[in-house]
């Protein structure tokens, strides 16, 4: 499994609108991509992270090369939700215990 972390700053004044966009646009976009295993999104003040899990490095490369993904990021920046500066990191997972997250869909609503 590969863990991908995307970081950006968000405009706190549009946080609710950004979170609606993430729920309605970003989550379905990730789900459309082969190898997608799950996503967590977090925010503290103006700092935002999106942690996605993928089956393989090739799946992450396919995501990043896809027009679908690039379009969503461009829409986030154009809407003023996120700063144009973003960073990503990927890690090979070597240990996980996610059983407590099963059914923890309350954050999606």
Buried (B, 14 or more C-beta within 10 A) or exposed (E): BBBBBBBBBBBEEBBEBBBEBBBEEBBEBBEEBEBBBEBBBEBEEBEBBBBBBBEEEEBBBBBBEBEEBEEBBEBBBEEEBBBEEBEEEBEEEEEEEEEEEEEEEEEEE
